[in-house]
Amino acid sequence: GPERQLRRALRGLADSPLRVDVVEGRLADYWTDRPPAARTTLQGETLRRGSAWIAFPAEIVLFVSGEPGGVERVAGRGDRVRVTGHLEPEDVPASDREVPRPWTRLRMSCKSPLMVERLGATWRSAAAWPNRRLFAALPAPAPADAQFDRDVRGPLAALVLGRTSELDSGMVAHYRRGGLYHLLVVSGLHVVLAVSLVMAALAA
């Protein structure tokens, strides 16, 4: 199965912090642009070993350093990409909002958005387009106005767009204690929003 394929591929990797890995796959989530690195999830498909490509069905937490917003201009959720960086086991959840998974999960670090190459779009890219446009219309995070980010921007992005990664960790705890966290996951609200956007575009 996929887990066996993944473990076999990992055994063939040299155990060195200087190793450079090249993975092709699909971006499975939106970018979380928080310093010091943007983060997303990459659904791996193939791994380059020498001059050959081998199956690599891995779930990879991808971190890309560089200027804020830089990598999101290269590729977004749903796009197929080729990423050059360093793979290592993801021993702990990538954030305090994630739970450990029963399958192998990896972490990949890239030093620059230049290490991410967009190979093409998928139907998921088209489905994510309205979300990206609406998210881009939100005010940019402002270090000088942390209260606005915590109390307004984060909850708005989570509730309307399903981007729970924009929530302050303390705010996540408040929602969970209040039993309201389920309102922030993809639900009927997001489906209605997506359908409304499509209908408005068709009517234009």
Salt bridges, closest charged atoms under 4 A:
GLU3 OE2 - ARG7 NE 3.11
ASP21 OD1 - ARG19 NE 2.73
GLU24 OE1 - ARG80 NH2 3.79
GLU24 OE2 - ARG82 NH2 2.48
GLU45 OE1 - ARG80 NH2 2.92
GLU59 OE2 - ARG101 NE 3.23
GLU59 OE2 - ARG105 NE 2.74
GLU67 OE1 - ARG73 NH2 3.13
ASP79 OD2 - ARG118 NE 2.98
GLU88 OE2 - ARG107 NE 3.67
ASP96 OD1 - ARG97 NH1 3.69
GLU98 OE2 - ARG39 NH1 3.25
GLU98 OE1 - ARG105 NH1 2.83
GLU117 OE1 - ARG82 NH1 3.45
ASP151 OD1 - ARG150 NE 3.12
GLU166 OE1 - ARG34 NH2 3.53
GLU166 OE1 - ARG153 NH1 2.94
